Amino acid sequence: MRRETHTRPVAAQARVRRGYFECRYGQLHVHNSIPPGGGFEEAAPLLCLHDCPGSGRVFARFLALAGRDRSVYAPDLPGFGESDPPPGVAAIEDYAAAIGDFLDSLRLRRLDILGQRVGALIGTELAVTRPRQIGRLVMVSAPLLTAEERRAAARAPPSPAPGDGLPRAGDGQVGRLVMVSAPLLTAEERRAAARAPPSPAPGDGLPRAGDGQGWLEAAAAQYPLRERLAHLSQRLLVLRPHDDLWEATGRVRDVLPAARLLELEPSGQELFASAAAGAADTVREFLQG
């Protein structure tokens, strides 16, 4: 007689998928996870916005964990990963509008946003311009820099990577903090700069046609984060890992004293990789609270 055995049920996992959606710049490549139940009784969807340089792939492990009880979307920003780039220089407002096209195509009535570094700027702009649609905002390493820090960076000569003079992934000074090396502009000057076509000479390290990373970094340099945070109406969680934006991230509380600030041991690069489980739990607790 065959002996009947019983196995312990395995916890259902989120289904991780990829796909393409339309936006004003063409196709937007999106990584997403779907709850095991198909999403019929899930929490509000979560939109994850990556840093520059990067792609939605940075959230791969996080998607599988955070997607157990909600749909999670991590697009490659325009000009990054497999997403089509803007046709020319674009401002943070333009990147936010392109992501807004994606949200409109999904017909989401309510969702939350997580943004890392430059992604936090785009997330802030979406939250400010779509207050009824965006419920809560999570910022990871916020580049809230002082005017003096920007001036100091503007005076410092760049140290481009060997060969082509362009910033790239892993180049801490240029690829990560080039956003502080541009002059402070008014809102009208930023709009005019966004409309003007670039005309650099070859090899000078400046943004040029097809340079998605340079365009987004230049846009980040001009985004008035302090001014826009003052208009934020949503509940805000600020995750403060030990990285080069440690001091800048802490300044968010100067603008929004009610914001919840949580200091983390993992660095920003580790947060969504080796520490993805802890990040998912922290974010879920905030979104459900």
C-alpha angles and dihedrals in degrees: 000000000000113000114233115230130196124211126202111250114253117232109256115249129218115256111241117207141162132219147154128254133182124254135161091276097050125263123009116205112218134191111204142170128212125205116249091249093059096254100283096125101021131133122255112301119258125223116204120200120195133218128256117289101028144069140236087274089082087075095052097116092037091054093058092051102037091044095067092094104017142027112265124198125194111179125192101243115243108286094019134093107347098332122114114253129237112267091241145346111336135190126226087258089059094050089049091050091052091052087047089059088057092049091049091052089056091048091222112177094192135013143151128234135220117190129182119209105306087014087060089061092054090045090052092051091050091049093049095046096040104039095154094050101041113070106180136001131215118194121195113197104346115212094220098155129179123241090247092054090053092049092049091050091047090056093048115090114241120248104212125194116267118273111020105025092234126131115249143178111294095024097119099190099043106021096044109028102027084107089080096052099079127088120261111259135188120247091260092048090051091053091049091048091050090054095047117091116237119249108183127156117246116272098018097113094239125132113276139171108311093011097127093168094051092048094051093045090051089049091051090051091059099041111113097222096168091052093047094046088059088065095049113120100175127092109267133209116191116198111202112196122180101268141114091289095056095115094038092052092052090058091071087082089059089063098033110027091179093060115112111238120195121187115215133201097213118080119246092258092053096044098084095031119044092006097043094118093056091045091052092050093048094049093045092052091053095045093048096042 
